[in-house]
Structures are given as structure tokens and as C-alpha cells.
């Protein structure tokens, strides 16, 4: 309760006129950086893509674990858990696109189609590329544990046929929503960050 009251008082001070602000704020800690915290990053497309992919992964995990706890995904059936996780990941592209699009609009991004494409291809592209590269070595050893090429093609088709359109659809609706409101104003001139020794 005390922390909330203090935080509200600080935010009210930060939103005062700039002339009054100089007199009322001591230049230490949070008060030093409050006007620069919500400044959009230099590469806001990449930032929105990483956040969207993270939301997609972290939404997939509890749902998969929940179904496994209910007994629907038995460990006896080999690969059922992984298959369910992949399908959930594909269909949660809608959620990733929505939150990524809304964040991208909050950061005043203009190229939403490029950002949506980056969101839908960044993480799956890295995982698919690493998996294909490792699978090449397994194929070279003629191991029975190698993933068949047709299975790799079907996963790629699911990626481009299900996940990519759902991310674009979610991005479309998220980008049209109102952007998030920041609790404090962003300074017009960014604060200079001193160079560190390390």
C-alpha cells in the first residue's frame, strides 16, 4: 500500500510541467531514467518479434503441460507430447501476432507487414535451420533416429500454411488496437549514457 502511494506520487511529479520538474526531482536512481525507459528501441521490428515469439512459447508451455497432466498426452505414445507442442505453437501464432502488433504500434512502427513477417519467421526459422543442420549429420551416419525429409517438409508446410497466416491475422488486429499508454512521458532529448569501463 505504501509502495503504491509512493509510486503514484512520483508519477504525478514526473507528469508535471518541465519547469516544476527540475525543482522537485532529485537526480538519483529511477528518477534519473524515468523519462527514457519507454523510449522505443533502435530496431523496434526485432524487439516486437522477440516479444511476440516469447509470448507464443510461454503460452504454449502451460497448455501442453496442462494436457499432459490430464493424461491426454501419455508418455507411452512416443512423440505425442512433441506433436501436441508443435501444433499448439503453430496455432498460437495468432496470439503472438496480436501482442507483437500492438507493441509495434506502441513503439510507433510503420512497416507492420515486415514486422509481422519477422515475427512469424525469426524463432521458427532459427529452430528449423538448426534442426535441419543437425539432421544432416544424422542422415550422414545412416541412423534410424533421423527425421525423414518428408516430415521436415510437412513441418515447413505447417509453418508457412498455418503459423504464418495466423501471425499476420493477429498482427492485423493487434496493430489496429489502441497502443499501450505509458505511465510517464518520454523526454524529447535522450539522456547521454556514460561509457562504461567494462
Phi, psi and omega per residue, in radians:
X1 nan -0.749 -3.137
X2 -1.189 -0.669 -3.139
X3 -1.131 -0.722 3.139
X4 -1.120 -0.735 3.128
X5 -1.111 -0.744 3.123
X6 -1.135 -0.747 3.136
X7 -1.105 -0.737 3.106
X8 -1.106 -0.690 3.130
X9 -1.138 -0.725 3.115
X10 -1.132 -0.744 -3.138
X11 -1.142 -0.662 3.090
X12 -1.105 -0.668 3.093
X13 -1.143 -0.715 -3.097
X14 -1.152 -0.539 -3.093
X15 -1.552 0.089 3.080
X16 -1.254 3.025 3.090
X17 -1.072 2.665 -3.056
X18 -1.089 -0.599 3.134
X19 -1.135 -0.753 3.124
X20 -1.228 -0.483 -3.078
X21 -1.129 -0.698 -3.100
X22 -1.095 -0.617 -3.084
X23 -1.344 -0.548 -2.939
X24 -1.678 -0.156 -3.042
X25 -1.920 2.263 2.992
X26 -1.441 2.473 -3.047
X27 -1.549 1.253 3.063
X28 -2.483 2.620 2.991
X29 0.991 -2.299 -3.092
X30 -1.034 -0.585 -3.093
X31 -1.146 -0.395 3.090
X32 -1.261 -0.665 -2.971
X33 -1.935 0.073 -3.044
X34 -1.048 -0.534 -3.114
X35 -1.454 -0.089 -3.114
X36 -2.046 -0.074 -3.059
X37 -1.131 -0.701 -3.054
X38 -1.687 0.294 3.078
X39 -1.223 2.308 -3.140
X40 -1.090 2.502 3.137
X41 -1.246 2.931 -3.110
X42 -1.122 -0.706 -3.132
X43 -1.962 1.385 -3.035
X44 -1.278 -0.392 3.075
X45 -1.147 -0.797 3.136
X46 -1.135 -0.718 3.129
X47 -1.080 -0.800 3.122
X48 -1.138 -0.626 3.126
X49 -1.164 -0.724 3.135
X50 -1.168 -0.733 3.115
X51 -1.131 -0.768 3.130
X52 -1.103 -0.746 3.110
X53 -1.148 -0.649 3.103
X54 -1.135 -0.722 3.089
X55 -1.115 -0.676 3.131
X56 -1.106 -0.761 3.140
X57 -1.185 -0.802 -3.091
X58 -1.288 -0.302 2.992
X59 -1.413 -0.566 -3.131
X60 -1.217 -0.692 -3.037
X61 -1.062 -0.921 -3.107
X62 -1.151 -0.570 3.131
X63 -1.169 -0.758 3.110
X64 -1.104 -0.769 3.136
X65 -1.130 -0.670 3.129
X66 -1.083 -0.814 3.126
X67 -1.159 -0.579 3.086
X68 -1.193 -0.642 3.119
X69 -1.193 -0.565 3.106
X70 -1.270 -0.224 3.125
X71 1.617 0.107 -3.141
X72 -1.301 -0.449 3.135
X73 -1.981 1.582 -3.074
X74 -1.372 2.415 3.064
X75 -1.155 -0.298 3.137
X76 -1.189 -0.625 3.101
X77 -1.479 1.914 -3.001
X78 -1.145 2.185 3.073
X79 1.537 -0.035 -3.115
X80 -1.161 -0.673 -3.133
X81 -1.160 -0.768 3.140
X82 -1.164 -0.701 3.116
X83 -1.109 -0.753 3.112
X84 -1.118 -0.700 3.130
X85 -1.123 -0.720 3.138
X86 -1.144 -0.782 3.136
X87 -1.112 -0.745 3.099
X88 -1.088 -0.730 3.130
X89 -1.058 -0.742 -3.134
X90 -1.075 -0.813 -3.054
X91 -1.368 -0.345 3.086
X92 -1.446 0.136 3.011
X93 -1.063 -0.499 3.090
X94 -1.075 -0.772 3.133
X95 -1.168 -0.751 3.135
X96 -1.081 -0.765 3.140
X97 -1.131 -0.691 -3.129
X98 -1.088 -0.928 -3.081
X99 -1.224 -0.614 3.106
X100 -1.176 -0.720 3.122
X101 -1.144 -0.698 3.134
X102 -1.190 -0.687 3.089
X103 -1.152 -0.701 3.135
X104 -1.111 -0.657 3.090
X105 -1.195 -0.651 3.103
X106 -1.075 -0.601 3.134
X107 -1.501 0.226 3.078
X108 1.071 0.665 3.078
X109 -1.352 2.565 -3.096
X110 -1.933 -0.514 -3.063
X111 -1.663 1.261 -3.010
X112 -1.229 -0.480 -3.133
X113 -1.226 -0.713 3.085
X114 -1.159 -0.681 3.127
X115 -1.166 -0.657 3.103
X116 -1.161 -0.705 3.102
X117 -1.116 -0.699 3.105
X118 -1.138 -0.697 3.112
X119 -1.095 -0.702 -3.072
X120 -1.398 -0.278 -3.087
X121 -2.010 -0.273 -3.022
X122 -1.103 -1.167 -3.091
X123 -1.187 -0.830 3.123
X124 -1.087 -0.595 3.122
X125 -1.137 -0.713 3.121
X126 -1.151 -0.817 -3.120
X127 -1.147 -0.757 -3.136
X128 -1.130 -0.727 3.125
X129 -1.112 -0.790 3.124
X130 -1.144 -0.748 3.117
X131 -1.089 -0.720 3.119
X132 -1.153 -0.711 3.140
X133 -1.109 -0.781 3.122
X134 -1.168 -0.646 -3.135
X135 -1.144 -0.493 3.079
X136 -1.049 -0.722 3.129
X137 -1.196 -0.642 3.126
X138 -1.192 -0.661 3.053
X139 -1.117 -0.678 -3.140
X140 -1.089 -0.543 3.112
X141 -1.522 -0.008 -3.126
X142 0.979 0.751 -3.136
X143 -1.455 2.601 3.097
X144 -1.370 -0.181 3.129
X145 -1.479 0.008 -3.137
X146 -1.244 2.524 3.084
X147 -1.365 2.217 -3.138
X148 -1.079 2.623 -3.109
X149 -1.094 -0.605 3.124
X150 -1.167 -0.582 3.075
X151 -1.181 -0.691 3.093
X152 -1.103 -0.698 3.110
X153 -1.149 -0.669 3.136
X154 -1.198 -0.628 3.069
X155 -1.154 -0.711 3.067
X156 -1.108 -0.670 3.104
X157 -1.162 -0.672 3.073
X158 -1.117 -0.685 -3.130
X159 -1.089 -0.878 -3.104
X160 -1.415 -0.393 -3.105
X161 -1.617 -0.463 -3.090
X162 -1.992 -0.998 -2.998
X163 -1.193 -0.807 -3.095
X164 -1.060 -0.849 3.094
X165 -1.120 -0.619 3.129
X166 -1.185 -0.647 3.082
X167 -1.121 -0.748 3.115
X168 -1.114 -0.699 3.113
X169 -1.118 -0.810 3.094
X170 -1.106 -0.678 3.120
X171 -1.111 -0.696 -3.141
X172 -1.051 -0.828 -3.127
X173 -1.271 -0.653 3.123
X174 -1.191 -0.645 -3.128
X175 -1.247 -0.454 3.130
X176 -1.422 -0.296 3.134
X177 -1.264 2.877 3.070
X178 -1.134 2.443 3.090
X179 -1.198 2.781 3.087
X180 -1.132 2.525 3.098
X181 -1.683 2.355 3.127
X182 -1.516 2.500 -3.119
X183 -1.274 -0.364 3.115
X184 -2.274 2.740 3.111
X185 -1.310 2.640 3.061
X186 -1.616 2.359 3.120
X187 -1.103 2.566 3.115
X188 -1.174 -0.731 -3.114
X189 -1.838 2.162 -3.139
X190 -1.160 2.513 3.118
X191 -1.256 2.408 3.119
X192 -1.284 2.271 3.100
X193 -1.676 2.104 -3.113
X194 -1.176 2.558 3.125
X195 -1.214 2.416 -3.085
X196 -1.666 2.674 3.141
X197 -1.223 -0.652 -3.077
X198 -1.372 nan nan
